[in-house]
Amino acid sequence: VQSDCPHREKLPYGGDLVAESPVAMHMFDMSSFYKKSIRDWMDAQWPNGAYTETAIWLDLNDYAGFGKGAGETVWATAPPILTVRHMQHYGDLDFLKESLHHHIRWFGFLTRNFESGMKDKGFDIELKNYTGGGSGLGDWLCLPERDLFLTHTAFYMASGRCIAYTAKQLGVTGLYHRSLELANRIKARISKIYLKNGFDDFDFPKGTASATPGPEMSLFTKIVPGEKRCAVLKNWFHRKGEMWLGDEEDRFLAELDPSYSMKMFKSGELVKRNASHFAMAWSQWQGFGEGMLSIRYALQTLSDNGFHHIALQKAAGVGFGTPEYMLRHNATTMWESWWRSEDLYSRNHPFLGALAEWMVSSVAGVSLYPTTIGGRKVLFWPRFPKSPM
């Protein structure tokens, strides 16, 4: 099972596959594997059209969806997203035909239940009182606050886009136009709300330009209108990292010799928590606070828009919130979280593995052409940093 830790849960979580499938398809032939995964979801689909959180329903985190068996929006949208990616890599038209009806039923479920479901979760239509968080999973295991309204709504939009793409490949013109029109209406609604504050930081009205995924996802998925892209990109760079007060890191620091703590402080790896205590902190631009989704969005957006040198800084950063931190703490495989979880989260997990796709597609510059079918066209575009590291 590709998804969760291979030694423990072994569960095909939809959100994990949404985040990790670009890496897997880049590295391996996943054609038969992902067909099997999508068919499992279609077999488990509820009569009302709802897709589940995992490919085989296990009554996990159903609170995060819109009830009636539905998984959380990001997780349950895995089947149509995987189907589109499968077509781009392997060109299996018969599989598009086989799966389209199921995906239409899922999109229909969302169309019928999204507004009432979001209201039940406490999200008001214009987000007048929203301050981040809420019910859902979203950019799981990020370090800052999660913007769950954005991920719920953006993946509702993504479902429509996936059906439009599939309908176009199959020549179903009416369905193509209907689903794309609805997806564009959802996109316009997000833009209206997230540009309302007048700051061009693509944040909810009461946001403090810190929640994730914000501008990185909205730039990557072209939710941000063309005339606002430069301003939103520029304002994204105003974001900063934060202090991390995790229990495991606190216990680790408590065991350090004071002289070594001071050495780490002088090197920038620690910050002053108060007069007598240090804390670790994550850096926005020389490390990561992003969760499973926004790692890919952030790195690709930076590299594709002329800031590859900053993407390199993030990937090559040292200290808390970096791959180097994992290696320095004897990691031989990727962790599930940026912090040193000693009990809950796995030390052998592909969750943060979007780095691997970026290394091949942006650093080495070899990727599929964006509109290719069956991997027939390859894009060779190695990005070069503007300034030395």
TAWOMO-V422569 format. One line per field, one symbol per residue. ss: DSSP state (~ for helix, > for strand, _ for the rest). psi: psi as a letter, one per 40 degrees, with the letter a starting at -180 (. if undefined). A space follows every 50 residues. Layout:
ss->???
psi->???
This chain:
ss->____________>~~~~~~~~~~~~~~___~~~~~~~~~~~~~~______ ___>_______~~~________~~~~_~~~~~~~~~~~~~__~~~~~~~~ ~~~~~~~~~~~~~~~~~~~~____________>____________>>~~~ ~~~~~~~~~~~~~~~~~~~~__~~~~~~~~~~~~~~~~~~~~~~______ ___________>__~~~~~~_____~~~~~~~~~~~_____>>>__~~~~ ~~~~___~~~~~~~~~___>>>_____>>>>>___________~~~~~~~ ~~~~___~~~~~~~~_______~~~~~~______________________ ___~~~~~~~~~~~_>>>_________>>>_________
psi->hhcaheecdfhghddddddedddddddihedddddddddddddehideeh iididhhefhfddeafafehiidddeeddddddddddddefgdddddded ddddddddddddedddddddeehidefdeheiaahadbghfidaihgddd dddddddddddddddddddefgdddddddddddddddddddddeedeeef egiideiffdiihbddddddefdhideeddddddddeeiiaiihfidddd ddddeihdddddddddeediihdadeiiiiiihdefaheiaddedddddd dddefefddddddddeiiahfiddddddffheiiididigheddiieghe dfeeddddddddddfhiihdeihffdhihhghihidii.
